[in-house]
Amino acid sequence: MDRAPGLSVRFKLALSYAGFLMLAGGLLLAAVWVFLLRYVPDRAMLTNPDDKPDGVFPIRSVLLNVFAPRAAAVLAFLLVFGLVGGWILAGRMLAPLTRITDATSMATKGSLSHRIRLPGRKDEFRELADAFDTMLARLEAHVAEQRRFAANASHELRTPLAISQALLDVARSDPTQDLGQIVDRLHAVNARAIDLTEALLVLSRAGQRSFTREPVDLSLLVEEATETLLPLAEKRGVTIETSGDIAPAFGSGALLLQLTTNLVHNAIVHNLPEQGTVWVETGAGPETVVLTVENSGEKLTPQLVSTLTEPFQRGTERIRSDHAGVGLGLAIVKRITEVHDGSLTITPRPAGGLRTTVQLPVPPAHFTNRTFDQ
C-alpha cells in the first residue's frame, strides 16, 4: 500500500518525551510561583538601624523579574534535554522493532529461513518477535511441503502420460500389434491417472475448511466403508473385524467417510499376501471419539512410518494392481483430521502392519442430545 511520507515513530516519541518533560517542568515552576505568591508578602517595610521606617520594598515585583527569565531558561533546557534524551531513549526502545521490520522485509523478498531471535527478557516486542519467528517457521515448512507435493504430483502424473505416449507410438509404428491389448493397457493407465487427479482434488478441498459441521456417527461410517470394500478384501483374502460403540464426531460426513474409507482401504491393500486381517474399532470419551484401524502385514520401522502421511509415500514397494492406490490415502486422512481439529497417530505393530488412531472432538452437548439420544 502506498502511503504519504510522515514523521517517524522515533521522532514522535521524542516529541512526546520532551513535551511531557516540559509539562512536568512547567507545572513544577507554576507550583513554586504559587507558593511564592501565597507565602511571600507583596511589599516589605525597610527600616534603618534606629528602627525607623526607611521606605517600602516591592518583593513580588523583584521576584517576578528574577524568576521569569530563569524559568524560561529552565523550560528551554528541558525542551532540548527532552528532545535529545527522548530521541536516544526512543531509539533504544524501538531497536527490536527495527529488527522485526528488517525480518519482515526479507520475508517479503522470499527469504523465509531468516529468524529474528530477539534476545532479552520477555516483553511485548519479544512476544511479537517470537510469534513472527513461529509464523516464519510454519510458513517455510508449508512452502517446502507444497513444493515437494508439486514435484511429486508432477512426477506421478508424468508416469501415466509417458506410458500412454509409448503405447500410442507402438500402435502407430507397428500395425501388427494387438490393438485390443493396447486399448486395455491404455484404459488401465488412464484410470490410474483419473484416480490420481481425483485424489489430488480431494486433498486440495479437504484443506479449505469450507464445509458444514454436523454430528456424524463414526460407527455407521465404518459399516458403510467396510461394506463398500468387502469385495476387495475377499478378493485379497483379508478378513475385516469391526467392533465398538456409537462414536459421535462433529464435522463433515462426506470427508469423514473419505477418511474412514481411506484407512480401511490402506489396511486391506498393505496387508499379508493371504490370510490377512483388518481390525476396526470405534470408541467415545467425554471430549473425543476414537477410530482405530489395525492391519497385519510386513514389519515397518518407526522411521518409515513417520513418513507415510507425506504425499506419494508408501510403506512397501508400489503394488501394480487396480487397487494399489496413488500414495495419497494417508495424506488425505491427515489433512481431513487436521481440518476437523483432531489428531492422527500411526505406529508400527510389533507383529507387523500398522496401527492408525484418529481422535476427533465430540459434538456440542445440544447437538449430541438432539441427534443421538432420540
VEXLUMRO-443657 format. One record per residue: x negated, y, z of N, C-alpha, C, O in turn. Coordinates in steps of 0.001 Angstrom, whole numbers, plus 500000, padded with zeros to 6 digits. Layout:
N
XYZXYZXYZXYZ...
***
This chain:
374
499148498812500000500000500000500000499107501246500000498204501372500827499367502152499074498614503402499008499179504394500019500387504626500074498285504973500816498694505937501820497853507193501679496699507132501255498435508334502037497690509589502023496668509580503154496950509045504226495490510160502941494465510169503998494927510975505203495643511967505063494514510541506378494877511230507621493735511177508609492654510674508303493982511694509784492965511688510824492708510259511314493622509438511386491458509986511643491110508670512144491644508492513560491865509461514287491844507240513930492315506945515286491284507389516313491644507847517397490015507258515983488963507676516913489044509171517195488909509597518342489269509981516132489372511425516322490626511779517107490609512685517940491723511055516837492956511314517587492766510989519065493236511725519932492077509886519350491825509549520743490922510576521400491134510929522560489902511070520668489014512096521225489797513368521548489596513972522602490688513775520640491535514934520908492425514695522121492637515592522936492939513480522228493806513173523369493032513249524673493509513815525656491803512661524676490990512731525885490668514187526247490800514583527405490243514988525246489901516384525502491115517167525969491013517968526899492273516947525335493489517642525750493898517293527162494297518161527938493796516000527495494156515592528854493186516193529861493590516632530938491900516212529505490910516784530422491143518279530615491034518781531734491462518999529535491749520423529661493016520666530472493079521601531270494013519833530269495251519970531035494979519765532523495477520516533361494182518737532847493855518499534251493044519662534821493275520098535949492078520166534016491299521308534485492137522551534654491969523281535631493045522812533713493927523966533819494828523890535031495053524890535712495352522687535305496189522539536498495384522764537766495872523359538727494134522279537759493300522488538935493000523975539151493066524461540280492673524695538083492406526124538198493658526884538621493591527817539421494809526469538069496063527112538465496349526888539939496813527791540635496071525677540413496282525407541838495370526260542695495781526755543744494119526435542249493191527285543007493687528733543028493622529403544059494175529203541898494654530600541831495892530797542697496023531816543375496803529818542675497986529919543542497568529934545003498120530682545810496586529100545339496092529099546719495529530461547097495760530950548202494774531085546157494210532408546451495302533453546596495229534323547464496314533365545742497397534344545823498187534199547119498724535174547645498249532980547620499081532738548800498346533084550094498948533613551028497084532796550150496366532941551416495386534119551445494813534415552493495192534779550328494297535949550306495163537199550207496002537283549310494986538180551105495822539397551048495520540214549802494462540101549183496504541044549465496350541879548262495266542935548471494455543198547583495270543526549646494282544573549946493730544342551353494351543692552194492556544892551568491924544823552894491429546203553285490905546949552457491600546530554554491175547825555068489693547742555464489294546894556262488909548624554897487491548701555228487286549603556437487951550630556575486379549220557296486076550024558491484587550304558546483771549543558027484247551429559196482842551788559356482354551236560693483134550638561433481073551429561011480559550898562295481259551447563510481203550839564578481921552588563377482618553149564536484051552648564628484854553187565390484380551593563833485734551010563790486768552030563349487912552008563804486371552892562489487308553850561919487606553462560473486699553016559770488853553618560004489205553259558627488328553996557618488079555197557722487870553212556630486978553793555617487525553573554207486791553757553235488754553195554074489365553001552767489997551615552628489929550785553535490622551387551448491307550121551141490582549415549987490262550035548973490324548090550159489620547309549122490614546366548425491235545552549108490793546442547078491753545570546348491165544164546128490470543925545140491442543266547032490828541930546971491303541141545745490481540566545032492614541106545491493148540280544401492653540760543047492343539946542177492576542043542864492106542567541578490668542155541321490301541776540208489863542236542368488463541830542219488349540336541936487588539910541068489122539548542688489088538090542462489529537725541040488948536848540402490575538421540554491054538153539196489979538468538170489756537700537235489319539599538350488274539962537389487108538974537418486478538699536397486840538452538606485733537488538734486171536079538306485414535359537655487412535692538681487888534318538461488232534032536993487915532961536475488881534994536328489385534745534977488286534363533978488438533340533311487182535125533830486173534722532851485507533402533184485170532626532289485318533146534471484709531869534833485661530694534577485221529613534186486957530904534796487938529864534489487965529574532994488049528416532585487894530628532174487852530430530727486598529665530316486652528811529431485466529969530961484230529244530653484351527771531034483883526885530318484986527532532171485173526134532590486054525382531602485756524239531256487147526014531139488023525356530169487300525102528851487482524050528237486479526060528411485708525847527192484743524676527349484578523869526434484109524590528518483205523467528770483967522139528776483506521145528215485134522139529415485943520920529439486367520507528039486434519314527746486659521482527156487042521158525787485889520472525057486074519425524438484715521062525133483556520457524455483218519109525071482982518134524357483195519055526401482865517807527087483897516726526762483544515565526556485182517119526717486220516143526405486122515621524988486309514427524753485830516508524029485696516058522639484515515114522468484646514044521872483350515518522998482156514677522851482321513360523610482092512280523066482726513474524882482914512260525671484021511378525118483884510155525081485125511996524687486220511216524104485809510518522827486216509382522581484994511193521996484520510577520749483655509347521052483781508312520398482782509475522046481925508339522402482744507203523006482581506044522625483622507536523946484446506500524574485370505824523566485536504604523589485972506619522679486864506040521669486095505106520747486604504058520347484847505496520405484044504621519560483762503291520221483820502246519573483454503322521516483198502072522228484476501237522366484438500012522246485598501903522616486843501162522757487312500560521449487895499475521443487071501240520345487564500784519042486554499916518294486830499477517178485396499665518887484399498818518215484959497427517890484729496943516781485689496756518808486276495460518439487252495567517276487321494671516435488007496663517226488955496824516130488229496958514794488738496517513763487058497558514807486268497663513587485857496274513089485909495996511891485451495414514013485076494055513619486276493286513071486152492520512115487436493502513688488645492836513197488996493342511795489380492561510925488862494649511584489147495220510262488188494675509214488601494359508098486905494563509567485925494016508621486255492566508273486149492163507114486650491790509266487017490399509007488258490313508122488351489446507253489208491217508349490407491235507507490058491563506060490597490961505132489157492516505875488745492882504523488062491711503831488287491477502644487229490972504563486571489810503979487577488721503630487434488030502622488603488573504479489626487560504198490424487910502951490765487025502167490727489201502757491470489602501564490662489387500289491230489269499203489335489335500422488474489079499262488243487586499024487531487206498094488847486740499869488749485298499661487808484584500596487689483362500513487128485293501492486197484663502425486950484263503680487061485050504619487470483035503699488260482561504832487402481870505888487903481540506963486141481647505608485273480959506565484708481895507626484161481430508627484829483210507427484297484170508393485171484202509638486397484147509544484538484290510805485248484377512074484747485597512852483584485983512739485636486192513636485274487379514420484441486981515635483376487548515881484936486001516390484251485506517596483851486675518501482676486859518817484834487442518903484587488634519710484177488224521128484935487520521796482993488647521607482564488257522957483236489121524015483900490110523704483053488731525260483575489528526369484768488876527040485247487821526626485232489537528089486391489039528829487685489271528049487731490034527084488719488593528498489998488639527798490663489996527965490803490491529084491076490600526848491892491800526841492712491799525559492727490804524834493400492914525270494290492954524111493533492757522801493987492023521924492368493419522668491604493291521431491087491862521251491106491333520140490636491250522317490098489899522197491209488882521949490997487889521254492392489125522514493531488264522182493878488374520703494175487375520049493837489602520183494105489793518752493037489119517909493351488489516899491772489246518313490684488626517558490798487105517588490599486453516563491114486536518742491264485082518844492437484591518001492339483563517331493551485332518036494702484954517214494359485037515733494784484191514946493592486054515351493205486196513947492262485072513535492371484554512424491331484685514419490437483570514115491226482275513948490939481477513055492224482070514811493059480875514693493832480878513381493942479848512717494364482036513012495083482136511751494169481849510568494565481150509635492946482384510597491996482138509514491646480655509422491538480106508325491468480010510572491136478588510564492265477766509950492024476872509138493496478076510345494636477335509779494797477635508298495095476741507507494601478889507924494737479252506524493651478586505682493913478124504572492443478541506212491354477886505482491634476396505303491420475837504227492120475759506378492448474337506284493585474099505302493571473125504549494586475004505313495722474854504394495278475019502945495688474250502075494446476016502690493959476236501322493125475047500860493256474589499725492258474545501758491446473383501393492317472166501107492051471401500179493373471994501925494288470879501696495014471026500361495175470052499625495451472245500055496135472468498784495210472224497600495636471689496576493951472613497737493002472372496647492760470881496448492725470393495318492591470158497561492422468706497447493665468072496847493582467171496013494826468564497289496065467996496763496196468250495265496575467354494512495881469473494833495966469783493402494991468936492597495327468449491518493769468759493130492792467940492415493242466482492344493135465844491296493746465957493466494212464569493465495424464381492563495522463389491840496357465351492610497541465253491761497159465291490284497704464540489475496226466162489942495775466227488545495154464908488117495390464418487013494347464340489023493710463062488689494748461954488533494680461160487595495712461903489458496724460850489395497615460995488166497999459993487562497946462221487792498779462427486605498001462199485319498568461790484306496706462464485362495905462272484151495787460796483789495704460454482610495777459906484807495603458482484531496722457901483676496416457276482660498010458066484023499051457509483151499095458177481780499417457523480788498778459464481710498761460128480410497642459580479530497827459393478328496484459325480131495380458758479355495712457352478878495382456986477750496362456561479729496759455208479321497770455264478184497682454497477225498728456175478296499723456316477231499069456721475918499410456202474855498117457661476003497422458084474798496648456931474172496627456787472950496007456107475010495251454965474485496178453955473823495855453425472760497324453683474438498277452735473833498807453245472502498960452469471559499089454540472414499566455110471157498483455060470081498775454812468911497248455293470474496151455207469491495992453792468971495731453588467785496150452805469860496057451408469430497180451073468466496961450430467439498405451521468810499538451239467929499373451907466577499794451351465562498774453082466538498602453778465261497485453148464421497618453028463203496398452751465064495242452253464310495351450787463937494715450352462978496149450005464679496241448563464420497709448184464245498396447922465233498201448150463008499627447820462783499987446406463179501168446093463330498974445522463357499273444127463691499581443938465175499967442846465589499418444965465960499691444832467393501181444605467638502036445049466872501456443902468721502831443639469116503439444929469691503122445336470809504310445553468908504886446825469333505764446669470569505841447580471394506418445538470699507258445317471869506453445331473151506873445908474154505284444688473115504427444684474301503904446077474611503824446473475774503542446831473554503059448195473767504151449070474354503900449879475247505396448899473833506516449678474362506754449350475834507015450250476631506667448072476201506855447690477605505787448326478498506088448813479588504554448314478031503486448913478825503666450432478925503423451027479976504092451050477821504358452491477869505486452806478834505446453799479561506490451945478827507614452157479749507146452081481196507543452909482016506310451101481524505815450961482886504950452155483292505066452666484406504082452592482377503223453734482678504053454995482848503793455798483744505061455174481982505910456353482087506722456336483381506903457378484011507209455164483779507958455063485034507079455437486226507542456079487168505807455030486178504903455392487277504676456897487307504620457494488383504543457522486127504359458974486084505599459688486621505478460702487308506772459176486318508009459774486829508081459638488347508455460585489039507724458463488867507731458271490319506772459241491001507087459806492048505604459427490400504629460343490972505161461776490967505020462493491958505767462191489863506315463548489775507426463760490795507477464802491449508318462781490936509399462902491914508853462952493343509366463690494184507811462164493610507214462200494942506582463559495226506665464063496345505952464150494214505370465478494381506457466513494656506263467411495475507589466395493986508693467324494219509250467167495633509548468158496299509388465923496088509880465693497450508917466275498467509335466896499444507614466071498235506610466597499155506648468118499193506468468720500252506880468739498041506941470200497990508190470728498679508119471700499431509326470103498431510576470583499024510634470323500519511283471067501254509963469276500973510018468941502396509391470013503259509765470168504422508432470766502705507758471790503488508432473143503473507915474082504079509566473284502805510215474583502683511152474902503849511534476059504023511526473908504646512431474092505794513773474709505388514471475285506223514124474589504130515386475165503662516465474085503655516969473707502597516810473596504830517841472576504938518671472833506182518231473502507117519858472295506175520781472452507298520550471335508306520537470157507949520372471706509548520163470709510602521506470237511143522424471027511361521591468951511349522792468340511883522397467069512630521317466531512387523248466577513536522935465323514237522893464149513256523787463983512426521837463341513368521643462188512495521237461001513362520323461118514177521900459871513197521568458661513945520499457882513182520760457349512103519298457821513749518202457116513077518480455625512930518008455005511977519233455040513849519520453606513746520334453298512493520129452263511859521261454195512132522024453995510888521145454166509662521316453459508669520194455114509725519272455290508603518377454070508444518037453693507322517991453447509560517186452222509487517971451116508790517430450399507948519252450978509143520076449961508484520170450215506983520051449288506182520382451475506607520511451795505187519198451546504444519204451017503332518083451921505048516788451736504388516447450257504246515968449827503196516690449478505296516365448048505219517257447320504216516789446423503515518529447691504137519409447076503140518952447402501729519005446550500842518498448647501514518036449029500182516767448284499796516603447893498640515878448088500748514575447488500463514548445984500716513502445358500548515651445400501107515677443962501378515302443127500154514535442177500310515796443421498939515351442635497777513835442682497565513234441666497217513220443825497765511769443931497634511085443081498694510108442391498399511592443123499939510993442321500999511116440833500705510160440086500914512274440386500221512454438973499887511544438561498735511005437454498733511373439439497763510505439137496629509062438954497085508344438123496530508634439701498065507252439633498540507098438700499739506003438582500288508171438039500151508092437098501259507901437762502606507232437208503478508474438933502789508327439696504029509648439677504788510712439891504207509571439422506076510743439413506938510852440753507668509863441251508205512049441332507686512285442596508368513119442338509606514203441762509526512605442771510763513313442633512028513600444031512582512684444836512749514867444313512864515260445626513391515841445455514787516453444433515098515642446462515617516179446455516978516261447892517463515738448812516834516928448061518593517023449400519166518454449858519313519389449201518855518610451010519965519921451588520238520148452804519343519343453123518467521261453462519595521559454699518884520463455721519173520066455914520322519984456365518124518896457337518262519301458625517569518986458814516394519995459520518274520482460760517647519369461795517491518895462363518476518958462033516251517981463079515937518722464317515443519948464317515341517974465362515143518571466625514710517785467134513515516639467563513651518413467085512332517708467534511131518494467226509879519723467161509904517783467039508787518389466754507501518541465247507331517564464504507419519755464808507091519981463383506894519243462833505681518711461724505727519209463614504582518534463156503374517030463023503593516424462033503182516427464024504244514981463963504474514616462857505458513624462157505260515407462694506514515109461637507483515334460255506884514648459306507261516272460124505967516422458854505255515207458594504371514733457462504277514705459648503723513490459501502924512316459079503810511516458226503425512220459676504990511154459312505938511259457843506324510266457117506281512455457401506699512639456014507120512364455047505979511722454015506175512850455382504786512631454515503628511154454414503292510660453327502991510446455527503340509020455503503040508259454620504035507378453854503645508604454733505321507909453928506327508163452436506112507231451633506163509412452067505875509727450652505679509114450151504371508584449041504325509180450955503313508586450570502032507082450374502171506525449401501662506430451301502862504989451194503070504636449934503865503637449271503588505477449616504860505224448429505672505419447148504871504741446154505129506332447154503906506562445960503082505431445773502070504906444670501912505066446842501397504075446743500325502690446408500869501995445552500322502290447084501942500958446865502515501078445848503648500939446177504826501340444612503255501560443539504211500765442318503777499981442383502830500970441209504468500297439979504090500831439472502751501975439754502393500008438724502007500481438206500706501723437338500829502535437275499905501871436680501947503057435852502167503312435726503664502391435832504474504557435502504014504995435356505395504599436572506250504169436436507395504757437733505668504532438957506423505778439363507193506871438850506951505595440298508130506708440728508976506660442239509149505592442846509242507854442826509188508010444250509475508953444375510664510044443806510667508518445133511680509344445362512861509755446835512891508902447722512852511042447088512958511560448453513008512389448596514276513297447804514527512065449623515082512742449810516354513058451288516556512255452155516214514221451562517110514616452931517452514883453014518945515310452043519569514625454181519504514869454407520920515155455869521176514806456731520369515787456143522292516166457520522630515743457834524044515896457016524951515206459035524224514839459541525534515623460790525853516517461163525093515317461450526957516067462662527325515834463829526374516723464662526199514654463908525755514338465041524892513957464639523475514032465466522566513552463401523265513124462963521940513707461595521623514074460825522511513778461320520323514101459981519842512870459430519130512060460180518585512750458113519146511543457468518635511937456446517575512854455646517760511212456502516457511320455500515403509950454847515264508957455519514984509906453530515461508653452793515391508754451744514289509707450967514242507759451731513405507686450752512320506320450082512396505287450744512300506323448763512571505089447984512599505113446962511480506177446504511062503940446611511002503851445589509970502575444787510148501549445308510586502658443502509798501461442679509730500676443058508491501203443727507601499442442646508424498623442992507266497150442895507572496745442307508575496354443474506701494914443443506889494511444328508070495208445280508421493369443990508673492850444803509759492264446093509193491512446072508219492614447202509808492172448522509362491404449206510480491703449020511660490420449991510103489635450728511083490343452024511459491089452570510646490127452531512677490728453822513056490311454957512139491098455874511904489085454920511611488628455968510699489454455969509421489820457033508921489750454793508892490566454716507678492004455118507957492626455805507146492535454699509094493928455011509441494129456518509567495193457032509221493118457226510059493242458679510257493378459434508947493783460596508956493050458807507811493141459474506508494388459090505732494602459596504630495210458215506275496329457687505492497410458713505211498166458561504251497503459769506039498530460780505786498077461814504760498852462694504384496818461714504300496375462587503226497000462121501916497178460920501715497337463051501019497935462646499740497028461708498963495814461903498903497637460682498365496977459725497480495965458841498198495058458297497569496117458694499527495271457783500275496045456494500521497237456515500828495332455355500378495957454051500595495077453241501527493853453369501528495728452405502316494983451622503274494169450517502646493147450110503198494604450020501496493885448964500797493703449385499359494101450483498970493115448535498584492953448850497173494318448996496521495295448382496951494373449808495488495645450048494809496215448745494264495517447938493650497485448573494509498168447356494070498853447631492743499658448557492641498545446844491734499125447045490411500457446315490329500508445161489903501516446965490726502849446369490665503866447473490538503536448656490625505095447080490333506153448066490148506464448818491433507049449901491396506079448253492557506417448868493834505171449284494604505195449371495832504087449540493888502838449860494574502875451234495213502122451486496154503726452128494736503746453482495260502694454342494589501896453867493781502713455614494943501796456555494300500848457193495313500152458154494985500813456672496540499899457218497534500402458453498245499618459169498868501709458719498165502272459900498815503276459551499906503869460446500508503473458263500165504502457860501124504298458427502506505197459071503048503124458199503097502869458697504441502647460200504467502913460850505478502154460765503346502027462218503281503405462872503352503573463902504007504382462281502686505748462796502749506319462605504151507003463492504663506050461469504773506504461220506139505938462275507087506659462806507932504661462574506947504031463581507808504670464941507611504948465637508588504914465341506345505495466650506083506924466740506635507297467749507234507715465693506433509092465706506944509097465764508474509917466461509073508180465029509095508090465064510555507735466458511050508302466925512038506806467127510379506378468459510791507513469472510676507703470285511580508276469436509569509347470418509402510509470153510359511359471020510559510546468951510955511565468660511965511015468842513377511634468407514348509840469491513492509229469773514796508980468495515587509126468470516809508602467432514878508310466159515521506827465837515481506007466677515109506492464620515867505101464171515867505014462799515226505927461981515344503895462560514540503647461299513847502359460697514386501329461368514439502418459431514785501247458728515302501084457423514533502018456628514433499881457212513989499586455991513233498363455335513859497302455951513962498516454091514272497414453355514891497328451964514274498348451387513896496115451422514171495979450051513662496392449032514710496135449230515897497019447961514297497375446879515201496173445952515377495464445688514405495926445455516578494776444559516782494820443327515896493777442839515463496020442814515621496136441614514793496147441929513306496187441011512487496112443210512937496174443595511536497450444349511227498492444095511833497371445268510292498528446075509943498546447397510702497559447796511320499695448060510636499830449394511213500988449455512191501935448672512127500877450411513095501986450778513976502192452278513788501314453078514113503364452656513258503690454051512981504838454480513887505887453838513931504622455576514608505622456072515553505971457512515205505091458361515072507254457774515060507762459117514785508626459541515954509565458839516331508307460694516526509108461264517601509761462551517107509093463432516565511075462646517302511842463801516839512681464352517993513085463601518881512944465659517982513778466231519056515230465793518922515725465558517820515898465689520060517314465314520073518157466537519750517677467663519880519399466343519332520275467490519041520619468248520318520497467702521415521052469514520182521569470239521350522730469492521979523379468680521321522994469763523246523978468989524012525360469036523387526056468022523341525767470219522899527138470311522378527285469514521087528362468986520810526191469418520270526243468586519075526325467115519455527097466355518871525520466718520440525493465322520849526848464875521392527350463810521033527427465690522248528718465320522847529796465241521798530664464371521865529756466131520832530815466186519851530689465067518814531696464564518319529440464674518484529217463773517361529103462320517779529661461443517120528378462046518882528075460671519209528896460111520358528843458911520627529656460963521042530444460478522185531918460291521823532778460174522697532185460265520543533579460085520139533954458614520195535091458255519890
***
